């Protein structure tokens, strides 16, 4: 005991252990020790399916994803097709020698497999790889085909008259219809033959027709023998169909000609076309390689069950070290932590049900509900409370959140984005803090600052950061987060409708939503309702705003130390005292942001940092720690204590009035910044 009492605060304080936990995870991600962190996917019907990895869930190829490593090496050695010869061209002479000397039929060396996987990942991330001659003869999965065709893809909703199209494809005698029918599968021909033309078209037949016609879009020059069709495509339509990849231009032109060939039966596609870009392009390239080599490349045997168990154990080992140094009781902590993690996994599964996810009801809400139901029904047993380390989980998640605050994102919208995100946010915080403390006369300043920060910055994440900085009560954080989540869902649905109804410019509307809706996921969902450009603007404005999380938390902590917690009759706190009382997780948050922005990004590149490290690892770990924290908050809270925080509904009035002020001010700022008044038209 005496020895532990002499330990530095770096090893005794919970704040510092949150920093160490987060940076150990980051170090593991950088070095490759941590390969991936499980993420619960969307599911419908049977929740068990959530534990199976979806075919399009992965972007980065790993050695463990190779179904038949020896088969892949043999394919690269023999290069029997154009794609294999194209891939061989990506290796140096020495690397090819290493591949070609691998014995046939035996498992290749680890170094060789790592080399091949590295080169394939470079190919996956190097822009669109689809070239019609390379993939000629490759049977594409419907999901791959849909991503490849992009905005030109035909969907069942595009069929204006499914019955008429079915009869035309079955009975048409013109050369074009005959050529189409000749390429149909026996199953599709059988479905067409069984359709009698009366009543609704069976769903199976609709899907089959759409699938067959989408296959046609990939056949370059399919419509060339029919000049009467090609002549119908106007010059401006041909121009709008062009893109940087000739093969994709061919796909878009084929869709235009397909529309002309079946007027009144197929709804014309919209122009200009869009092509897969960014993460979508990377995902498409990965799927194309899986389709080209179905027996050798896939998702391997990896599923969520084993990774979830490993994550459960890994977090347990990581945190138990800190508990020991902080002189906690590990015999009580471990059983409680184990159950808290299971509840967190349950909250994640519920939140990713397709309909629930569409409504924007996030894991934070379900974690709170699960915890509150237990604590307010049977009561939370002491052994379970021992594993509910709310502060430790929250602060670790916040340091990991710092890794996602990349300063490069500021440049994506430049001054207009900064104007909307950074001018309005501090103004709204100051207004709400003044209104809550001076007008509504709320006694709890920490509750006021939580609601103000959640409203003006980024909902849950900002609320968590500011609650930790102001040392707020758990009930105050629960109330602030609960209100934010409810109003976020409402705004996500109503704001896009209002923007379209009044005819507001979609880019201005997107910036407005990005600055006001209190969740990055909800912002992206709302922006997508207005189109791809609006989705991008909304997301970037919100990401620029998110950078302020650490800044706001720092100044809140500084204000609390220097003013709120200060003895009015005591001396002004010194810099040393401010440092001692300052929450140290903020140091980790800022350090993570600076390291990722100015060290890792230049050294490792945007794709590796943003996808391999942040998206695949630190972002997912951050989500798990926050989910553990909200389960813990719920377990430690009860409705009686929450009711005392409502104080006559004043917190709700604070949110409503503050958000109204935020909506008005952000709309004005968005109009000035993105409406061409201050900076010129952005798009």
Secondary structure, DSSP 8 states (H G I E B T S, - for coil): -HHHHTS-HHHH-HHHHHHHHHHHHHHHHHHTSS--------B-S-GGGGGS--TTS--S--GGGBS-HHHHHHHHHH--SHHHHHHHTTS-HHHHHHHHTS-TTS---HHHHHHHHHHHHHHHHSS----TTTTTT----HHHHHHHHGGG---GGGBS-HHHHHHHHHH--SHHHHHHHHTS-HHHHHHHHH--SSSS--HHHHHHHHHHHHHHHTSTTTTTT-HHHHTTS-HHHHHHT--SSHHHHHHHHHHHHHHHHTTTTB----SS-----HHHHHHHHHHHHHHHTTTTBS-TT--HHHHHHHHHHHHHHHHHHHHHHTT--HHHHHHHHHHHHHHHHHHHHHHTBHHHHHTT--HHHHHHHHHHHHHTTT---HHHHTT--HHHHHHHHHHHHHHT--GGGGGGTHHHHHIIIIIHHHHHHHHHHHIIIIIS--S-HHHHHHHHHHHHTTHHHHHHHHHHHTT--HHHHHHHHHHHHHHHHHHHHHHHHHHHHHT--HHHHHHHHHHHSS-HHHHHHHHHTT-HHHHHHHHHHHHHHHTHHHHHHHHHHHHIIIIISS-TTS----HHHHHHHS-THHHHHHHHHHHIIIIIHHHH-HHIIIIIIIIIIIHHHHHHHHHHHHHHHHHH--HHHHHHHHGGGHHHHHHHHHHHHHHHHHHHHHHHHHTTSSS----
